[in-house]
Amino acid sequence: MRTSLEVADIFRSAGPAYRAAHAGHLSLGQLKVMTAIENCRTAALGGHIEACDDCGHWRIAYNSCRNRHCPKCQGAAARTWLAARGADLLPVGYFHVVFTVPAEIADIAWQNKAVVYDLLFRAAADTMLTIAADPKHLGARIGITAVLHTWGSALTHHPHVHMIVPGGGIALDGTRWISSRAAFLLPVRVLGALFRRLFLTRLLALLDAGKLTFFSALAGLATRTAFLRHLSPIRKKRWVVYAKPPFAGPQAVLAYLSRYTHRVAISNRRLIGFDENGVTFRYKDYRRTVPERQQVMSLATDEFIRRFLIHVLPRGFHRIRHYGLLASSTHKEAMALARRLLGVAAPIVEPAPDEPPDHRPPCPCCGGHMTIIEAFARWCQPRAPPQSAASIRESTP
């Protein structure tokens, strides 16, 4: 069912004026995202007509844009992704670990998205794999599923990586499974210290290699001396790594992943109002206690669009990545070994169906199956369905 207000409504109404006012300052990727969201599930993308096999009720279904930044198109993508990853779940506890960079780094990342976001992934993964392999801690090879989020609840730029990590791993000699403690995976202070060192060392290497660019208020950071001065305060700060208690079983992991892997900067459900004064939406203020955390914010329409667009990822950038036991190069062999060490049978792989699963909603009148009876191309309106024989008889004098 369509919500009362969507990001697409805001883009269709205010998007043309925003593009005209910021001509030359929007990337091609941002322009494509705006166009995709505006056209999603409209005649601009074509569609088809469905008819109920039982009662004959028909409806028009327009095609989706399938853009990964569109709030309406992530449900199907999440279902497909989860179906493929479900077989990787092991009968152990799973931990949720979050790596976040300071605001001084977030400013640099905003102007160098591809390289700094990639560095965030690699530094966080290497930190987890290194500390987990240390015999003083776990002494095992672990698996990681990592998801990049670039936003705070108020649409501010807040890059951080969410990780789902099984509570244990394969011993370094490959002979046994080593389980973590029930409510403890790895020490977060140790993780934070290594993450800070790896990230800052590699960030400086990117600068020396000429892979960072700076403009506007950060233009002065192009020199090595100014760059080091900018980083000096955060070298002494504690970088916080957050670890949540383990999930209550594999199904809870899947439920979590379905919420996080394909999330966009703001969902349509959080929108409250849109008028000449701006956009109003719900957000969480994590500085408040839980009962008062839910808050309402209003932004000028141009500011709302600007905040949404700063979270458009570079073309081809992968925001879901796997490391350790789940890395693609060794994934099948590592997971087979993990199951053998845990005494768990391999999952039964069902043959692929001859036809893809039908995700079309049932008939709203009788609950029957809906069948596609006609398709129409982009920018074409569907033809009205023919009158049924019963309706023709009733209209005949």
N, C-alpha and C positions, 0 to 999 in steps of 0.2 A: 504494500500500500504506500502511496506517495505521501511523504511528510508535508506539512503545511508550508515549510520554507526550505529551500535548498541552496547550496552554494551556486548552483547553476542559475538560479533566479537572480542572484546578485550579479553574477558575471554578465548575464544577458542584458540586465537593466543598466549597469554602470560600466561594463567592460569596454564598450566602444569609446566612451569619453575618457576612460583611464588610459587606454592605448594611445589615443590622440595626444593626451597631456604628457605622456612619458615616451613619446616616439624617439627611438634611438637609444633609449636607456633600458629597454627590455630585451632579454636574450631570445633567440629563436625558440629555445626550449620552453620558456615561459609563455610566449605567444601561442605555441602549439598546445600547451596545457589549457590555457584559457579557451581556445577554440574547441578543443575536445570536450571540455566540461559543458560549454554552452550548447554543443550539438548533441550531447549524449541523450539517447532515447528520444530523439525527435526525427521528423521526416528527413532531416538533412543527412542522416546516415542510413536511410532505408529501413526496411523491416519486413514483417509478414503478417498475414491474417490467420488467426487460429479459430477453429470451430469445434464445438463439443461433439464428441461421438454419440452422446446419448440424447441431449435435448436440442442440439443445433445452435446453441448460443455462440455468438462469434465476438471476437475482440481483436483490436489492432495492437501489435507488439513491435515497438521500434528497436532498432539495434543499439547496443551499447558501444561506447567509445573505447573501452578496455584500457584506458590510460591509467597507469598505476597511481596517479595523483587524484583521480576522480573518486569522490566519496561514494558514488553509487555502484562502482564497478569492482569493488574489492571482495564482495561476498563469494562470487563464483571462483575467483582466483585463489582465495583462501581455502575453499573446499578442495580444489584440485591439488594444491600444495600439501595440505594436511593428509590427504589420501596417500600421497607418495611418501610422506615422512612417518606415518603411523607405525610402519613395520620396524623402524629404528628404535622404538621405545623399549627399554629394558625394565625388568621388575625390580627397580631400585628407587630410592628417593631421588628427586631432582631439585636442584637449587637454582634460584634466580639471582644473578649477579649483574650489577650495573656499574659501568665505568663512565665517568663524566669528566670533562675537561673544564678548567677555570674560564671565567669570562674573557680574560685576556687572550686565551687561545681561541675561543669562539669567534672573536672579532677577526682573527687571522683566517680561521676556517671559512668564514663567510665570503672572503675574497679569493679563497683558494680551495674551493669545495672538493674537487676530485682528489687532489693529493693529500689534503689534511684529513678528510674523512677516511681515505684509505689508510693513512697512518694511524688514525684512531683505532680502526679495526685491527691492524697488525700488532700495534703495541699492546692492546688489551689482550689479544689472543696469546701472544708470546709471553705476557706476564702470567696468565693462568697456566699455560703449559709448563713454563719453567718452574714455578713454585710447586705445582702439583707433582712434577717429576723429582723434586728434591726429597731425598730420603728423610730429612728432618721433618717433613710435613706429610705428604701422602705417599710419595715414592712410586707414582704410577702415571701411565699415559691415559689422559682423559679425553672425552669428546665434548665438543662445544657447538651449539647453534647460536649464532650471533645475529642480532637485528639492529640496524641503525635507525634511531629517531633523531630528528634535528630540531624538534620543537618543544617548547614548554606548553602548558595547558592554555596560556594566554596568547599562543601563536608566536611568542618571542623565539629568537634563535638560541637554541639550547642543545647542541649536539651531544649525544650520549649513546652508548651501546648496551643493549639488553642481551644477556646471555642465559641460556638454559643449559645446565651442566649436570650430568648424572652424578650421584653421590658415590663416586669411586672410579676405578680405572684398572687397566691391565698392568700388572707388575712389569717393571722394565725388562726382566728376563723372559716375559711372556708365559710364565708357568701358572699364574693364579690371578684371581680377581681380588683387588684390595678395596675394601669398602671404607668410606669415610665414616666419621662419627654421625650419629643420628641427626643432630641439629647443627653440625659444624662441618664445613668443607675445607676452607683455607683461611688463614688469618688475614683480615682485611687491611690491617696496617702494613703488613709485609707486601701485600698486593699493591697498595697505594704507592709505597716507596719505590718499588721496581717499575711500576707503570709510569710514574713521574720521570724517572731516570731514562727509561727507554724512549718515551715520547719526546722529551726535550732534546736528547742527543740526536735523534733522527730528524727532528724538526730543524735543528741547526744544520744538519747535513743537507736537507732540502734547500735551505737558503744558500749554502755554499755552492750547491750544484746549479743555482739559478732557476730553481723550479717553483719559487714563490714570487708572486707579484703583489704590489701594494699600490693603492690609489686613494684619493680623497683624504680623509683624516688619518689614514695609516701610511701615507706616502713616505713619511720620514723613516719608516722601518726598513727601507730598502738597504740601508747601510748596516754592516755587521755590528758596529758599535751601538747604534740605536736599537737594533734588534735585541742584543744581549741585555741592554738596559731595560727594555720592555719586559723581558723574561725574568729579570733578576728577582722581583718580589715573589713570584710563584715558585721559584726554586726552593724557597724556604718554607712555603706553605705545605700543609698536609693535603694531599690529593685524596679525596674521599672515594672509596670503593664501597658500594652498598651491597650487602648480601641478605636476601630474604630467607626465612625459614623454608625448609623443603616442602614441595607439593605433596598432597595426599594421594599419591598414586599416578600412574601414567595417564589416566583419563583427565585428571586435573591439569597435567602438562598440555594435553591437546587443547583443552578449553582455554588455557592461557595463550597458547600459540595462535589460536584462532582470533584472539583479540589483538595481538601485538604484531604478528608478522606482516599483515597487509593493511595496517592502520595508516590513515593519512592525517595531515596536520589538524583537521577539524572534521567531525562527522556532521551530517545534516541534523542529527538528533539534538545537537547542542545549540543549534540556532533558535533564537526566540523571536526576533523581530527585525524588520528591515524597512526603513522609510527614508525621507529626505534628511533626517538627522543622523543616519548611520545604521550600523549593524549591532544588534544586541545578542549576546550568546552567554552560555554558562561555561565556567571554568573552575578549576580547583586551585585554591591558594594553599600550598603545602606549608606555608609558614604558620597557618592557623591550626587549631586543634581540630580533630576529626568532625565534631558536630557542626563547626562553622566553616568547614573547608569549601563547601560548594558556594560559589559566588557568581554574580552576574556582572558582565562588563559590556560597555558600549564603546564602539570605535567609529570614527568617521569612515565612510565607505571606502575612500581611497586608501586609508591606513589599513583597513581590513584586507583589501586586495593585496596591498604591498606585503603585509605579513604572511599571507597565504603563499605568495609567489616566491618568497625567500627560501621556501622549503622544497622547491623544484630541484630534483637531483640532476646532475650532469648526465648526458645521454650515455646509455650503456653501463651506468654505475650499478653494481649489485649491492642491494641493501640487506640481503639475507646471505650469510656466509657460514661455512662449516669448517671446523678445524679439528686437529687431533684424530681421534678414532672416526670422526664423521667426515673428514676431508675426502673429497671425491677420489683422489688417487689411490687410497687404501681402504676406502669405506667398506666394501663388501667383505674383504678378508678380515678386517679388524672387528666388524660387528659379528661375523661368524665365530671368531675366536672368543669374543666377549660372551656370547650366548653359551658356547661350549664350557667355558670356565664357570659360568653361573648355573650350568645344568638346565638351561632353558631350551626348549625345542625351537627350531627355526620357524618363523611365521609361514603359514600356508599361503602360497601365492596363487590367487585365483586367476584363471585365464581372462584376458581382456574381453569384455563383451563385444559382440559383433556391432552393436550400435552404442554410441555414447549415452550415458545416463540422461534421463529426461528430467530437467530441472524446471520445466514449465509449471506454474501454479495450476491447480485443478480448476474446473469450471466453477465460477462464482455462483451459478444458479443451482446446479445439481451435484457438484463435486465430481463430475465425469472427466474423462481424459480429453485433453485438447490436442487436436491435430492441425498441423500447418496445411492450409489449403491454397495459399497464394503468397508469393513473395514480391516485393516491389523495390525498385532501385532507389538510390539516394535522390533526395529532393522530389520524389514522386509521391503523390497521395494515393492510397489504395482505393480501388473501386468498391462501391457499395456491394454487399453480397446480394445474390438473387433472392427474390421473394420465395418463400417456401410454398409448396402446393396448397397447404392448408390456408395460408393467408390469402392466396389467390382466390380460392373458393369462397372465403368469407367476404371478399370484396366484390364478388360477382353478384349483380342484382338478380 
